[in-house]
Amino acid sequence: MDPPFAARPVTACHLNRAESLIHGENPGGAPRNLVSFLLNPRAYPSGGTGQEAKVIDWTRAAELRDEIGADVFPEVLTMFLGDTEEAIGRMMQQGASEHALHDIKGSAMTVGFAELAGLCQQGESDAARGQAHAVDVTALDRSFCAARAYFLQEMAARLQVAMPGS
């Protein structure tokens, strides 16, 4: 775990979750504790955007669950979510890179985060043409936040898989 006061990039996901906690909402059953959230933001899922239909490829997610097993799926998803949040945070600080976009794209496609994969594909193409500065990392972050929230909300019903502690 990071030291409690280490500098970390703040993404739209963090701000949305903090706002929910400030307003007394309880996203994902998380404790209503803003200080805990600020020290460990990944422990709190964020809310959706209402545009979930195009965000997730549930067929691909089910294929992955079948390929690796329902017992392993939550672990793989947890790694994907953490790695992707960290990668987007780094890009928000340092700018987009073709390599980072390629990595996120591949992982997102594997898990079924379709909109995020598409945005990364476009960004990767832009970066390959020397236009990495044109990549809208904030849009990647928004897409990731929405996809994560919707995926976690619907995962049990659609995939018959639950995250540990759910």
C-alpha positions as CSV (number, residue, x, y, z in Angstrom):
1,M,0.0,0.0,0.0
2,D,1.2,3.5,-0.8
3,P,2.1,5.8,2.1
4,P,-1.0,7.7,3.1
5,F,0.3,11.1,2.0
6,A,2.1,10.1,-1.2
7,A,1.4,12.3,-4.2
8,R,-1.0,10.4,-6.6
9,P,-2.7,11.6,-9.8
10,V,-6.3,12.6,-9.3
11,T,-8.6,11.3,-12.0
12,A,-12.3,11.9,-12.7
13,C,-13.0,8.6,-11.1
14,H,-11.5,9.9,-7.8
15,L,-13.5,13.1,-8.0
16,N,-16.8,11.4,-8.8
17,R,-16.4,9.0,-5.9
18,A,-15.3,11.8,-3.5
19,E,-18.4,13.8,-4.5
20,S,-20.6,10.8,-3.9
21,L,-19.2,10.4,-0.4
22,I,-19.5,14.1,0.3
23,H,-23.2,14.0,-0.6
24,G,-23.7,11.0,1.6
25,E,-24.2,8.5,-1.2
26,N,-22.8,5.0,-0.6
27,P,-21.4,3.8,-3.9
28,G,-20.9,0.0,-4.1
29,G,-21.7,-0.4,-0.4
30,A,-18.5,1.3,0.6
31,P,-18.2,3.0,4.0
32,R,-19.2,6.6,4.0
33,N,-15.8,7.8,4.9
34,L,-14.2,10.5,2.8
35,V,-10.8,10.3,4.5
36,S,-10.6,6.5,3.9
37,F,-11.6,7.1,0.3
38,L,-8.9,9.7,-0.2
39,L,-6.3,7.3,1.3
40,N,-7.4,4.3,-0.8
41,P,-9.7,5.4,-3.7
42,R,-9.6,2.1,-5.4
43,A,-11.6,0.6,-2.6
44,Y,-14.7,2.6,-3.7
45,P,-16.5,1.9,-7.0
46,S,-17.8,5.0,-8.9
47,G,-21.2,5.7,-10.4
48,G,-22.3,5.1,-14.0
49,T,-23.0,7.6,-16.7
50,G,-26.2,6.3,-18.2
51,Q,-24.5,5.4,-21.5
52,E,-23.6,1.9,-20.4
53,A,-25.0,0.0,-23.5
54,K,-22.0,0.7,-25.6
55,V,-19.4,0.5,-22.9
56,I,-19.2,-3.2,-22.2
57,D,-19.0,-6.2,-24.5
58,W,-20.7,-8.7,-22.2
59,T,-20.2,-11.5,-24.8
60,R,-16.4,-11.1,-24.6
61,A,-16.5,-10.8,-20.8
62,A,-18.4,-14.1,-20.6
63,E,-16.0,-15.7,-23.0
64,L,-13.1,-14.7,-20.7
65,R,-14.9,-16.0,-17.7
66,D,-15.4,-19.3,-19.4
67,E,-11.8,-19.5,-20.6
68,I,-10.2,-18.8,-17.2
69,G,-12.9,-20.0,-14.9
70,A,-15.4,-18.1,-12.7
71,D,-13.2,-18.6,-9.7
72,V,-10.2,-16.8,-11.3
73,F,-12.2,-14.1,-13.1
74,P,-12.5,-11.7,-10.2
75,E,-8.8,-11.8,-9.6
76,V,-8.0,-11.0,-13.3
77,L,-10.6,-8.2,-13.3
78,T,-9.1,-6.7,-10.1
79,M,-5.6,-6.7,-11.7
80,F,-7.0,-5.1,-14.9
81,L,-8.9,-2.4,-13.0
82,G,-5.9,-1.5,-10.8
83,D,-3.4,-1.6,-13.6
84,T,-5.6,0.5,-15.9
85,E,-6.4,3.1,-13.2
86,E,-2.6,3.5,-12.6
87,A,-1.8,3.7,-16.3
88,I,-4.4,6.3,-16.9
89,G,-3.2,8.3,-13.9
90,R,0.4,8.2,-15.2
91,M,-0.8,9.4,-18.6
92,M,-2.7,12.2,-17.0
93,Q,0.6,13.3,-15.4
94,Q,3.0,12.5,-18.2
95,G,0.9,12.5,-21.3
96,A,-0.3,9.7,-23.5
97,S,2.1,7.2,-25.1
98,E,1.6,4.7,-27.9
99,H,2.9,1.9,-25.6
100,A,0.6,2.7,-22.7
101,L,-2.4,3.0,-25.0
102,H,-1.6,-0.3,-26.7
103,D,-1.3,-2.0,-23.3
104,I,-4.7,-0.7,-22.1
105,K,-6.3,-1.4,-25.4
106,G,-5.3,-5.1,-25.3
107,S,-6.4,-5.6,-21.7
108,A,-9.7,-3.7,-22.2
109,M,-10.5,-5.9,-25.3
110,T,-9.7,-9.0,-23.3
111,V,-12.0,-8.1,-20.4
112,G,-14.8,-6.6,-22.6
113,F,-14.3,-2.9,-22.0
114,A,-15.3,-2.1,-25.6
115,E,-15.6,1.7,-25.5
116,L,-12.3,2.1,-23.6
117,A,-10.5,-0.3,-26.1
118,G,-11.9,1.8,-29.0
119,L,-10.7,5.1,-27.5
120,C,-7.2,3.5,-26.9
121,Q,-7.1,2.2,-30.5
122,Q,-7.8,5.7,-31.8
123,G,-5.2,7.2,-29.4
124,E,-2.6,4.6,-30.3
125,S,-3.1,5.5,-34.0
126,D,-2.7,9.2,-33.2
127,A,0.4,8.5,-31.1
128,A,1.9,6.4,-33.9
129,R,1.5,9.4,-36.2
130,G,3.3,11.6,-33.7
131,Q,0.1,13.1,-32.3
132,A,0.2,11.7,-28.8
133,H,-0.4,15.2,-27.4
134,A,-3.9,15.1,-29.1
135,V,-5.0,12.1,-27.2
136,D,-7.8,13.0,-24.8
137,V,-6.7,11.2,-21.6
138,T,-9.6,12.7,-19.7
139,A,-12.0,11.0,-22.1
140,L,-10.1,7.7,-21.5
141,D,-10.5,8.2,-17.8
142,R,-14.3,9.0,-18.1
143,S,-14.8,5.9,-20.2
144,F,-12.9,3.8,-17.7
145,C,-14.8,5.1,-14.8
146,A,-18.2,4.5,-16.4
147,A,-17.2,1.1,-17.6
148,R,-15.8,0.0,-14.3
149,A,-18.9,1.2,-12.4
150,Y,-21.3,-0.4,-14.8
151,F,-19.3,-3.6,-15.0
152,L,-19.1,-4.0,-11.2
153,Q,-22.8,-3.2,-10.9
154,E,-23.9,-5.8,-13.5
155,M,-21.2,-8.5,-13.2
156,A,-23.1,-10.8,-10.8
157,A,-26.3,-10.8,-12.9
158,R,-24.7,-11.0,-16.3
159,L,-21.8,-13.3,-15.6
160,Q,-22.8,-15.1,-12.5
161,V,-19.6,-14.0,-10.9
162,A,-19.1,-11.7,-7.8
163,M,-16.2,-9.8,-6.5
164,P,-14.8,-11.1,-3.2
165,G,-16.7,-9.4,-0.3
166,S,-19.7,-8.5,-2.5
